[in-house]
């Protein structure tokens, strides 16, 4: 029983201590990922509209 507790204590990770520079770079990286994702979504939307073309308004209901 004591061995299990010691094993858990040994692998415990403490709280990270971020510097202002690390926080700034992480925020910039997150914004870049968000813009890339938004661009990818817009690309899919545009390709879908282009492929449907004029058939979008003439489809049966």
C-alpha positions as CSV (number, residue, x, y, z in Angstrom):
1,X,0.0,0.0,0.0
2,X,2.8,2.4,0.9
3,X,4.6,1.5,-2.4
4,X,1.6,2.6,-4.4
5,X,1.4,6.0,-2.7
6,X,5.2,6.5,-3.1
7,X,4.8,5.7,-6.9
8,X,2.1,8.3,-7.2
9,X,4.1,10.9,-5.3
10,X,7.1,10.3,-7.5
11,X,5.2,11.1,-10.8
12,X,3.3,14.1,-9.5
13,X,3.7,17.2,-11.8
14,X,3.6,20.6,-10.2
15,X,1.9,23.7,-11.5
16,X,3.6,25.3,-14.5
17,X,5.2,28.7,-13.9
18,X,4.7,30.7,-17.2
19,X,6.7,33.8,-18.0
20,X,5.0,36.7,-19.7
21,X,6.9,35.9,-22.9
22,X,5.6,32.3,-22.8
23,X,2.0,33.4,-22.3
24,X,2.3,35.9,-25.1
25,X,3.7,33.3,-27.5
26,X,1.1,30.7,-26.5
27,X,-1.7,33.3,-27.2
28,X,-0.2,34.1,-30.6
29,X,0.0,30.4,-31.4
30,X,-3.6,29.9,-30.4
31,X,-4.7,32.8,-32.5
32,X,-2.8,31.4,-35.5
33,X,-4.5,28.0,-35.1
34,X,-7.9,29.7,-34.7
35,X,-7.4,31.7,-38.0
36,X,-6.2,28.6,-39.8
37,X,-9.3,26.7,-38.7
38,X,-11.6,29.5,-39.6
39,X,-10.0,29.7,-43.1
40,X,-10.4,26.0,-43.5
41,X,-14.1,26.2,-42.7
42,X,-14.6,29.1,-45.1
43,X,-12.7,27.1,-47.8
44,X,-15.1,24.1,-47.3
45,X,-18.1,26.4,-47.5
46,X,-16.9,28.2,-50.7
47,X,-16.1,24.9,-52.4
48,X,-19.5,23.5,-51.5
49,X,-21.3,26.5,-52.9
50,X,-19.2,26.5,-56.1
51,X,-19.8,22.8,-56.6
52,X,-23.5,23.2,-56.1
53,X,-23.5,26.2,-58.4
54,X,-26.8,27.2,-59.9
55,X,-28.5,24.0,-58.8
56,X,-28.9,25.4,-55.3
57,X,-31.9,27.5,-56.2
58,X,-33.5,25.0,-58.6
59,X,-33.6,21.9,-56.4
60,X,-36.9,20.2,-55.6
61,X,-38.4,20.8,-52.2
